[in-house]
Amino acid sequence: MPQTFKLNSEYIELDKLLKLLAIAPSGGAAKMMVADGMVQVDGEVETRKTRKLRAGSVVEVAGETIRIVGATDA
């Protein structure tokens, strides 16, 4: 079942999301995961470590799916 991450601002950067959700143990590890092509955003491999994720984005990594929602979404 996909997780939902609720934004408190306009966006969150991809590496920060991975660290915040403890998918990566550190910011450096999160950046390595992205650089190594282990992360998909909206169905495409993403290699930009600081990709801005906004409401509606879907991140897939390490067998997990995270749906990004806005502060007013359910």
Contact map, one row per residue, 1 for C-alpha under 8 A:
11100000000000000000000000000000000000000000000000000000000000001000000000
11110000000000000000000000000000000000000000000000000000000000011110000000
11111000000000000000000000000000000000000000000000000000000000011110000000
01111100000000000000000000000000000000000000000000000000000000000111100000
00111110000000000000000000000000000000000000000000000000000000000111100000
00011111000000000000000000000000000000000000000000000000000000000001111010
00001111111100000000000000000000000000000000000000000110000000000001111000
00000111111000000000000000000000000000000000000000000000000000000000011000
00000011111100000000000000000000000000000000000000000000000000000000001000
00000011111100000000000000000000000000000000000000000100000000000000010000
00000011111110000000000000000000000000000000000000011110000000000000000000
00000010111111011000000000000000000000000000000000011100000000000000000000
00000000001111111000000000000000000000000000000011111000000000000000000000
00000000000111111100000000000000000000000000000011111000000000000000000000
00000000000011111110000000100110010000000000000011100000000000000000000000
00000000000111111111000000100100000000000000000001000000000000000000000000
00000000000111111111100000000000000000000000000000000000000000000000000000
00000000000001111111111100100100000000000000000000000000000000000000000000
00000000000000111111111111100100000000000000000000000000000000000000000000
00000000000000011111111000000000000000000000000000000000000000000000000000
00000000000000001111111100000000000000000000000000000000000000000000000000
00000000000000000111111110000000000000000000000000000000000000000000000000
00000000000000000111111110000100000000000000000000000000000001000000000000
00000000000000000110111111101100100000000000000000000000000000000000000000
00000000000000000010011111101100000000000000000000000000000000000000000000
00000000000000000010000111111100000000000000000000000000000000000000000000
00000000000000110110000111111110000000000000000000000000000000000000000000
00000000000000000000000001111111000000000000000000000000000000000000000000
00000000000000000000000111111111100000000000000000000000000000000000000000
00000000000000110110001111111111110000000000000010000000000000000000000000
00000000000000100000000000111111111000000000000010000000000000000000000000
00000000000000000000000000011111111100000000000000000000000000000000000000
00000000000000000000000100001111111111100000000000000000000000000000000000
00000000000000100000000000000111111111100000011110000000000000000000000000
00000000000000000000000000000011111111000000001110000000000000000000000000
00000000000000000000000000000001111111000000001000000000000000000000000000
00000000000000000000000000000000111111110000111000000000000000000000000000
00000000000000000000000000000000111111110000100000000000000011000000000000
00000000000000000000000000000000110011111000111000000000001111000000000000
00000000000000000000000000000000000011111111110000000000001110000000000000
00000000000000000000000000000000000000111111110000000000111100000000000000
00000000000000000000000000000000000000011111000000000000111000000000000000
00000000000000000000000000000000000000011111100000000000011100000000000000
00000000000000000000000000000000000000011111110000000000000000000000000000
00000000000000000000000000000000000011111011111000000000000000000000000000
00000000000000000000000000000000010010111001111110000000000000000000000000
00000000000000000000000000000000011110100000111110000000000000000000000000
00000000000000000000000000000000011000000000011111100000000000000000000000
00000000000011100000000000000110011000000000011111100000000000000000000000
00000000000011110000000000000000000000000000000111110000000000000000000000
00000000000011100000000000000000000000000000000111111000000000000000000000
00000000001111000000000000000000000000000000000001111100000000000000000000
00000000001111000000000000000000000000000000000000111110100000000001000000
00000010011100000000000000000000000000000000000000011111100000000001110000
00000010001000000000000000000000000000000000000000001111100000000001110000
00000000000000000000000000000000000000000000000000000111110000000011110000
00000000000000000000000000000000000000001100000000001111111000000011100000
00000000000000000000000000000000000000001110000000000001111100001111000000
00000000000000000000000000000000000000111110000000000000111110001111000000
00000000000000000000000000000000000000111010000000000000011111111100000000
00000000000000000000000000000000000001110000000000000000001111111000000000
00000000000000000000001000000000000001100000000000000000000111110000000000
00000000000000000000000000000000000000000000000000000000000111111000000000
01100000000000000000000000000000000000000000000000000000000111111100000000
11100000000000000000000000000000000000000000000000000000011110111110000000
01111000000000000000000000000000000000000000000000000000011100011111000000
01111000000000000000000000000000000000000000000000000001111000001111100000
00011110000000000000000000000000000000000000000000001111111000000111110000
00011110000000000000000000000000000000000000000000000111100000000011111111
00000111010000000000000000000000000000000000000000000111000000000001111110
00000111100000000000000000000000000000000000000000000000000000000000111110
00000000000000000000000000000000000000000000000000000000000000000000111111
00000100000000000000000000000000000000000000000000000000000000000000111111
00000000000000000000000000000000000000000000000000000000000000000000100111
